[in-house]
Amino acid sequence: MIARVARFEGIDVEAAKSTMDEAVSIIRPMVEGLDGYEGAMELVTPDGKFMSITFFASIEDAEAAEATFDEEMPAKLGHVFQEWAGHRVSVDRYEVYADTRG
């Protein structure tokens, strides 16, 4: 399994919390339709750091999904992302060696 980890900084946490349901309703159908999609996790700190972790079956699936994350998602979420402010600082892919969540 591969984890695609996108990190953001400068997020307006209150704006993100108040619009998260709307964002998820737009994002979920996009990512659930991606080849090899195996789930996601969103993490936020009180000072505006945000980490989006999306799990894929293979590195090829994760790489193929980049156009969705870089083009389709911002196009459909532009109005929400403007409220959140902040900016993406990195995107990395990791092989998942252990997952004890059950």
Phi and psi in radians as a Rosetta constraint file:
Dihedral C 1 N 2 CA 2 C 2 CIRCULARHARMONIC -2.062 0.35
Dihedral N 2 CA 2 C 2 N 3 CIRCULARHARMONIC 2.378 0.35
Dihedral C 2 N 3 CA 3 C 3 CIRCULARHARMONIC -1.874 0.35
Dihedral N 3 CA 3 C 3 N 4 CIRCULARHARMONIC 2.108 0.35
Dihedral C 3 N 4 CA 4 C 4 CIRCULARHARMONIC -1.601 0.35
Dihedral N 4 CA 4 C 4 N 5 CIRCULARHARMONIC 2.078 0.35
Dihedral C 4 N 5 CA 5 C 5 CIRCULARHARMONIC -2.010 0.35
Dihedral N 5 CA 5 C 5 N 6 CIRCULARHARMONIC 1.986 0.35
Dihedral C 5 N 6 CA 6 C 6 CIRCULARHARMONIC -1.890 0.35
Dihedral N 6 CA 6 C 6 N 7 CIRCULARHARMONIC 2.237 0.35
Dihedral C 6 N 7 CA 7 C 7 CIRCULARHARMONIC -1.922 0.35
Dihedral N 7 CA 7 C 7 N 8 CIRCULARHARMONIC 2.426 0.35
Dihedral C 7 N 8 CA 8 C 8 CIRCULARHARMONIC -2.246 0.35
Dihedral N 8 CA 8 C 8 N 9 CIRCULARHARMONIC 2.659 0.35
Dihedral C 8 N 9 CA 9 C 9 CIRCULARHARMONIC -2.349 0.35
Dihedral N 9 CA 9 C 9 N 10 CIRCULARHARMONIC 2.760 0.35
Dihedral C 9 N 10 CA 10 C 10 CIRCULARHARMONIC 1.344 0.35
Dihedral N 10 CA 10 C 10 N 11 CIRCULARHARMONIC 0.346 0.35
Dihedral C 10 N 11 CA 11 C 11 CIRCULARHARMONIC -1.280 0.35
Dihedral N 11 CA 11 C 11 N 12 CIRCULARHARMONIC 2.390 0.35
Dihedral C 11 N 12 CA 12 C 12 CIRCULARHARMONIC -1.378 0.35
Dihedral N 12 CA 12 C 12 N 13 CIRCULARHARMONIC 1.749 0.35
Dihedral C 12 N 13 CA 13 C 13 CIRCULARHARMONIC -1.050 0.35
Dihedral N 13 CA 13 C 13 N 14 CIRCULARHARMONIC -0.725 0.35
Dihedral C 13 N 14 CA 14 C 14 CIRCULARHARMONIC -1.127 0.35
Dihedral N 14 CA 14 C 14 N 15 CIRCULARHARMONIC -0.720 0.35
Dihedral C 14 N 15 CA 15 C 15 CIRCULARHARMONIC -1.119 0.35
Dihedral N 15 CA 15 C 15 N 16 CIRCULARHARMONIC -0.732 0.35
Dihedral C 15 N 16 CA 16 C 16 CIRCULARHARMONIC -1.092 0.35
Dihedral N 16 CA 16 C 16 N 17 CIRCULARHARMONIC -0.778 0.35
Dihedral C 16 N 17 CA 17 C 17 CIRCULARHARMONIC -1.097 0.35
Dihedral N 17 CA 17 C 17 N 18 CIRCULARHARMONIC -0.713 0.35
Dihedral C 17 N 18 CA 18 C 18 CIRCULARHARMONIC -1.290 0.35
Dihedral N 18 CA 18 C 18 N 19 CIRCULARHARMONIC -0.350 0.35
Dihedral C 18 N 19 CA 19 C 19 CIRCULARHARMONIC -2.011 0.35
Dihedral N 19 CA 19 C 19 N 20 CIRCULARHARMONIC 0.107 0.35
Dihedral C 19 N 20 CA 20 C 20 CIRCULARHARMONIC -1.054 0.35
Dihedral N 20 CA 20 C 20 N 21 CIRCULARHARMONIC -0.723 0.35
Dihedral C 20 N 21 CA 21 C 21 CIRCULARHARMONIC -1.048 0.35
Dihedral N 21 CA 21 C 21 N 22 CIRCULARHARMONIC -0.740 0.35
Dihedral C 21 N 22 CA 22 C 22 CIRCULARHARMONIC -1.117 0.35
Dihedral N 22 CA 22 C 22 N 23 CIRCULARHARMONIC -0.787 0.35
Dihedral C 22 N 23 CA 23 C 23 CIRCULARHARMONIC -1.060 0.35
Dihedral N 23 CA 23 C 23 N 24 CIRCULARHARMONIC -0.802 0.35
Dihedral C 23 N 24 CA 24 C 24 CIRCULARHARMONIC -1.088 0.35
Dihedral N 24 CA 24 C 24 N 25 CIRCULARHARMONIC -0.677 0.35
Dihedral C 24 N 25 CA 25 C 25 CIRCULARHARMONIC -1.132 0.35
Dihedral N 25 CA 25 C 25 N 26 CIRCULARHARMONIC -0.443 0.35
Dihedral C 25 N 26 CA 26 C 26 CIRCULARHARMONIC -1.526 0.35
Dihedral N 26 CA 26 C 26 N 27 CIRCULARHARMONIC -0.756 0.35
Dihedral C 26 N 27 CA 27 C 27 CIRCULARHARMONIC -1.252 0.35
Dihedral N 27 CA 27 C 27 N 28 CIRCULARHARMONIC -0.768 0.35
Dihedral C 27 N 28 CA 28 C 28 CIRCULARHARMONIC -0.909 0.35
Dihedral N 28 CA 28 C 28 N 29 CIRCULARHARMONIC -0.893 0.35
Dihedral C 28 N 29 CA 29 C 29 CIRCULARHARMONIC -1.087 0.35
Dihedral N 29 CA 29 C 29 N 30 CIRCULARHARMONIC -0.575 0.35
Dihedral C 29 N 30 CA 30 C 30 CIRCULARHARMONIC -1.138 0.35
Dihedral N 30 CA 30 C 30 N 31 CIRCULARHARMONIC -0.873 0.35
Dihedral C 30 N 31 CA 31 C 31 CIRCULARHARMONIC -1.363 0.35
Dihedral N 31 CA 31 C 31 N 32 CIRCULARHARMONIC -0.589 0.35
Dihedral C 31 N 32 CA 32 C 32 CIRCULARHARMONIC -1.135 0.35
Dihedral N 32 CA 32 C 32 N 33 CIRCULARHARMONIC -0.386 0.35
Dihedral C 32 N 33 CA 33 C 33 CIRCULARHARMONIC -1.525 0.35
Dihedral N 33 CA 33 C 33 N 34 CIRCULARHARMONIC -0.083 0.35
Dihedral C 33 N 34 CA 34 C 34 CIRCULARHARMONIC -1.290 0.35
Dihedral N 34 CA 34 C 34 N 35 CIRCULARHARMONIC 2.462 0.35
Dihedral C 34 N 35 CA 35 C 35 CIRCULARHARMONIC -1.010 0.35
Dihedral N 35 CA 35 C 35 N 36 CIRCULARHARMONIC 2.309 0.35
Dihedral C 35 N 36 CA 36 C 36 CIRCULARHARMONIC 1.331 0.35
Dihedral N 36 CA 36 C 36 N 37 CIRCULARHARMONIC 0.106 0.35
Dihedral C 36 N 37 CA 37 C 37 CIRCULARHARMONIC -1.085 0.35
Dihedral N 37 CA 37 C 37 N 38 CIRCULARHARMONIC 2.295 0.35
Dihedral C 37 N 38 CA 38 C 38 CIRCULARHARMONIC -2.264 0.35
Dihedral N 38 CA 38 C 38 N 39 CIRCULARHARMONIC 0.291 0.35
Dihedral C 38 N 39 CA 39 C 39 CIRCULARHARMONIC 2.159 0.35
Dihedral N 39 CA 39 C 39 N 40 CIRCULARHARMONIC 3.047 0.35
Dihedral C 39 N 40 CA 40 C 40 CIRCULARHARMONIC -2.668 0.35
Dihedral N 40 CA 40 C 40 N 41 CIRCULARHARMONIC 2.815 0.35
Dihedral C 40 N 41 CA 41 C 41 CIRCULARHARMONIC -2.534 0.35
Dihedral N 41 CA 41 C 41 N 42 CIRCULARHARMONIC 2.390 0.35
Dihedral C 41 N 42 CA 42 C 42 CIRCULARHARMONIC -2.089 0.35
Dihedral N 42 CA 42 C 42 N 43 CIRCULARHARMONIC 2.249 0.35
Dihedral C 42 N 43 CA 43 C 43 CIRCULARHARMONIC -2.147 0.35
Dihedral N 43 CA 43 C 43 N 44 CIRCULARHARMONIC 2.491 0.35
Dihedral C 43 N 44 CA 44 C 44 CIRCULARHARMONIC -2.462 0.35
Dihedral N 44 CA 44 C 44 N 45 CIRCULARHARMONIC 2.531 0.35
Dihedral C 44 N 45 CA 45 C 45 CIRCULARHARMONIC -1.850 0.35
Dihedral N 45 CA 45 C 45 N 46 CIRCULARHARMONIC 2.756 0.35
Dihedral C 45 N 46 CA 46 C 46 CIRCULARHARMONIC -1.064 0.35
Dihedral N 46 CA 46 C 46 N 47 CIRCULARHARMONIC -0.419 0.35
Dihedral C 46 N 47 CA 47 C 47 CIRCULARHARMONIC -1.637 0.35
Dihedral N 47 CA 47 C 47 N 48 CIRCULARHARMONIC 0.257 0.35
Dihedral C 47 N 48 CA 48 C 48 CIRCULARHARMONIC 1.637 0.35
Dihedral N 48 CA 48 C 48 N 49 CIRCULARHARMONIC 0.285 0.35
Dihedral C 48 N 49 CA 49 C 49 CIRCULARHARMONIC -1.601 0.35
Dihedral N 49 CA 49 C 49 N 50 CIRCULARHARMONIC 2.434 0.35
Dihedral C 49 N 50 CA 50 C 50 CIRCULARHARMONIC -2.352 0.35
Dihedral N 50 CA 50 C 50 N 51 CIRCULARHARMONIC 2.395 0.35
Dihedral C 50 N 51 CA 51 C 51 CIRCULARHARMONIC -2.267 0.35
Dihedral N 51 CA 51 C 51 N 52 CIRCULARHARMONIC 2.202 0.35
Dihedral C 51 N 52 CA 52 C 52 CIRCULARHARMONIC -1.938 0.35
Dihedral N 52 CA 52 C 52 N 53 CIRCULARHARMONIC 2.066 0.35
Dihedral C 52 N 53 CA 53 C 53 CIRCULARHARMONIC -1.988 0.35
Dihedral N 53 CA 53 C 53 N 54 CIRCULARHARMONIC 2.116 0.35
Dihedral C 53 N 54 CA 54 C 54 CIRCULARHARMONIC -2.101 0.35
Dihedral N 54 CA 54 C 54 N 55 CIRCULARHARMONIC 2.286 0.35
Dihedral C 54 N 55 CA 55 C 55 CIRCULARHARMONIC -1.756 0.35
Dihedral N 55 CA 55 C 55 N 56 CIRCULARHARMONIC 2.381 0.35
Dihedral C 55 N 56 CA 56 C 56 CIRCULARHARMONIC -2.269 0.35
Dihedral N 56 CA 56 C 56 N 57 CIRCULARHARMONIC 2.721 0.35
Dihedral C 56 N 57 CA 57 C 57 CIRCULARHARMONIC -1.188 0.35
Dihedral N 57 CA 57 C 57 N 58 CIRCULARHARMONIC -0.561 0.35
Dihedral C 57 N 58 CA 58 C 58 CIRCULARHARMONIC -2.574 0.35
Dihedral N 58 CA 58 C 58 N 59 CIRCULARHARMONIC 2.864 0.35
Dihedral C 58 N 59 CA 59 C 59 CIRCULARHARMONIC -1.103 0.35
Dihedral N 59 CA 59 C 59 N 60 CIRCULARHARMONIC -0.615 0.35
Dihedral C 59 N 60 CA 60 C 60 CIRCULARHARMONIC -1.104 0.35
Dihedral N 60 CA 60 C 60 N 61 CIRCULARHARMONIC -0.726 0.35
Dihedral C 60 N 61 CA 61 C 61 CIRCULARHARMONIC -1.119 0.35
Dihedral N 61 CA 61 C 61 N 62 CIRCULARHARMONIC -0.758 0.35
Dihedral C 61 N 62 CA 62 C 62 CIRCULARHARMONIC -1.094 0.35
Dihedral N 62 CA 62 C 62 N 63 CIRCULARHARMONIC -0.766 0.35
Dihedral C 62 N 63 CA 63 C 63 CIRCULARHARMONIC -1.130 0.35
Dihedral N 63 CA 63 C 63 N 64 CIRCULARHARMONIC -0.708 0.35
Dihedral C 63 N 64 CA 64 C 64 CIRCULARHARMONIC -1.152 0.35
Dihedral N 64 CA 64 C 64 N 65 CIRCULARHARMONIC -0.412 0.35
Dihedral C 64 N 65 CA 65 C 65 CIRCULARHARMONIC -1.398 0.35
Dihedral N 65 CA 65 C 65 N 66 CIRCULARHARMONIC -0.202 0.35
Dihedral C 65 N 66 CA 66 C 66 CIRCULARHARMONIC -1.000 0.35
Dihedral N 66 CA 66 C 66 N 67 CIRCULARHARMONIC -0.668 0.35
Dihedral C 66 N 67 CA 67 C 67 CIRCULARHARMONIC -1.065 0.35
Dihedral N 67 CA 67 C 67 N 68 CIRCULARHARMONIC -0.645 0.35
Dihedral C 67 N 68 CA 68 C 68 CIRCULARHARMONIC -1.112 0.35
Dihedral N 68 CA 68 C 68 N 69 CIRCULARHARMONIC -0.808 0.35
Dihedral C 68 N 69 CA 69 C 69 CIRCULARHARMONIC -1.200 0.35
Dihedral N 69 CA 69 C 69 N 70 CIRCULARHARMONIC -0.650 0.35
Dihedral C 69 N 70 CA 70 C 70 CIRCULARHARMONIC -1.525 0.35
Dihedral N 70 CA 70 C 70 N 71 CIRCULARHARMONIC -0.457 0.35
Dihedral C 70 N 71 CA 71 C 71 CIRCULARHARMONIC -2.099 0.35
Dihedral N 71 CA 71 C 71 N 72 CIRCULARHARMONIC -1.041 0.35
Dihedral C 71 N 72 CA 72 C 72 CIRCULARHARMONIC -1.137 0.35
Dihedral N 72 CA 72 C 72 N 73 CIRCULARHARMONIC -0.818 0.35
Dihedral C 72 N 73 CA 73 C 73 CIRCULARHARMONIC -1.093 0.35
Dihedral N 73 CA 73 C 73 N 74 CIRCULARHARMONIC -0.872 0.35
Dihedral C 73 N 74 CA 74 C 74 CIRCULARHARMONIC -1.066 0.35
Dihedral N 74 CA 74 C 74 N 75 CIRCULARHARMONIC -0.608 0.35
Dihedral C 74 N 75 CA 75 C 75 CIRCULARHARMONIC -1.123 0.35
Dihedral N 75 CA 75 C 75 N 76 CIRCULARHARMONIC -0.710 0.35
Dihedral C 75 N 76 CA 76 C 76 CIRCULARHARMONIC -1.474 0.35
Dihedral N 76 CA 76 C 76 N 77 CIRCULARHARMONIC -0.343 0.35
Dihedral C 76 N 77 CA 77 C 77 CIRCULARHARMONIC -1.992 0.35
Dihedral N 77 CA 77 C 77 N 78 CIRCULARHARMONIC 0.198 0.35
Dihedral C 77 N 78 CA 78 C 78 CIRCULARHARMONIC -0.907 0.35
Dihedral N 78 CA 78 C 78 N 79 CIRCULARHARMONIC -0.780 0.35
Dihedral C 78 N 79 CA 79 C 79 CIRCULARHARMONIC -1.133 0.35
Dihedral N 79 CA 79 C 79 N 80 CIRCULARHARMONIC -0.631 0.35
Dihedral C 79 N 80 CA 80 C 80 CIRCULARHARMONIC -1.284 0.35
Dihedral N 80 CA 80 C 80 N 81 CIRCULARHARMONIC -0.801 0.35
Dihedral C 80 N 81 CA 81 C 81 CIRCULARHARMONIC -1.080 0.35
Dihedral N 81 CA 81 C 81 N 82 CIRCULARHARMONIC -0.553 0.35
Dihedral C 81 N 82 CA 82 C 82 CIRCULARHARMONIC -1.083 0.35
Dihedral N 82 CA 82 C 82 N 83 CIRCULARHARMONIC -0.702 0.35
Dihedral C 82 N 83 CA 83 C 83 CIRCULARHARMONIC -1.162 0.35
Dihedral N 83 CA 83 C 83 N 84 CIRCULARHARMONIC -0.615 0.35
Dihedral C 83 N 84 CA 84 C 84 CIRCULARHARMONIC -1.252 0.35
Dihedral N 84 CA 84 C 84 N 85 CIRCULARHARMONIC -0.449 0.35
Dihedral C 84 N 85 CA 85 C 85 CIRCULARHARMONIC 1.073 0.35
Dihedral N 85 CA 85 C 85 N 86 CIRCULARHARMONIC -2.662 0.35
Dihedral C 85 N 86 CA 86 C 86 CIRCULARHARMONIC 1.234 0.35
Dihedral N 86 CA 86 C 86 N 87 CIRCULARHARMONIC -3.092 0.35
Dihedral C 86 N 87 CA 87 C 87 CIRCULARHARMONIC -2.718 0.35
Dihedral N 87 CA 87 C 87 N 88 CIRCULARHARMONIC 2.682 0.35
Dihedral C 87 N 88 CA 88 C 88 CIRCULARHARMONIC -1.356 0.35
Dihedral N 88 CA 88 C 88 N 89 CIRCULARHARMONIC 2.298 0.35
Dihedral C 88 N 89 CA 89 C 89 CIRCULARHARMONIC -1.852 0.35
Dihedral N 89 CA 89 C 89 N 90 CIRCULARHARMONIC -0.383 0.35
Dihedral C 89 N 90 CA 90 C 90 CIRCULARHARMONIC -2.911 0.35
Dihedral N 90 CA 90 C 90 N 91 CIRCULARHARMONIC 2.774 0.35
Dihedral C 90 N 91 CA 91 C 91 CIRCULARHARMONIC -2.405 0.35
Dihedral N 91 CA 91 C 91 N 92 CIRCULARHARMONIC 2.193 0.35
Dihedral C 91 N 92 CA 92 C 92 CIRCULARHARMONIC -2.337 0.35
Dihedral N 92 CA 92 C 92 N 93 CIRCULARHARMONIC 2.818 0.35
Dihedral C 92 N 93 CA 93 C 93 CIRCULARHARMONIC -2.141 0.35
Dihedral N 93 CA 93 C 93 N 94 CIRCULARHARMONIC 2.354 0.35
Dihedral C 93 N 94 CA 94 C 94 CIRCULARHARMONIC -2.204 0.35
Dihedral N 94 CA 94 C 94 N 95 CIRCULARHARMONIC 2.491 0.35
Dihedral C 94 N 95 CA 95 C 95 CIRCULARHARMONIC -1.376 0.35
Dihedral N 95 CA 95 C 95 N 96 CIRCULARHARMONIC 2.300 0.35
Dihedral C 95 N 96 CA 96 C 96 CIRCULARHARMONIC -1.443 0.35
Dihedral N 96 CA 96 C 96 N 97 CIRCULARHARMONIC 2.019 0.35
Dihedral C 96 N 97 CA 97 C 97 CIRCULARHARMONIC -1.619 0.35
Dihedral N 97 CA 97 C 97 N 98 CIRCULARHARMONIC -0.527 0.35
Dihedral C 97 N 98 CA 98 C 98 CIRCULARHARMONIC -2.623 0.35
Dihedral N 98 CA 98 C 98 N 99 CIRCULARHARMONIC 2.506 0.35
Dihedral C 98 N 99 CA 99 C 99 CIRCULARHARMONIC -2.532 0.35
Dihedral N 99 CA 99 C 99 N 100 CIRCULARHARMONIC 1.861 0.35
Dihedral C 99 N 100 CA 100 C 100 CIRCULARHARMONIC -1.763 0.35
Dihedral N 100 CA 100 C 100 N 101 CIRCULARHARMONIC 0.241 0.35
Dihedral C 100 N 101 CA 101 C 101 CIRCULARHARMONIC -1.206 0.35
Dihedral N 101 CA 101 C 101 N 102 CIRCULARHARMONIC -0.244 0.35
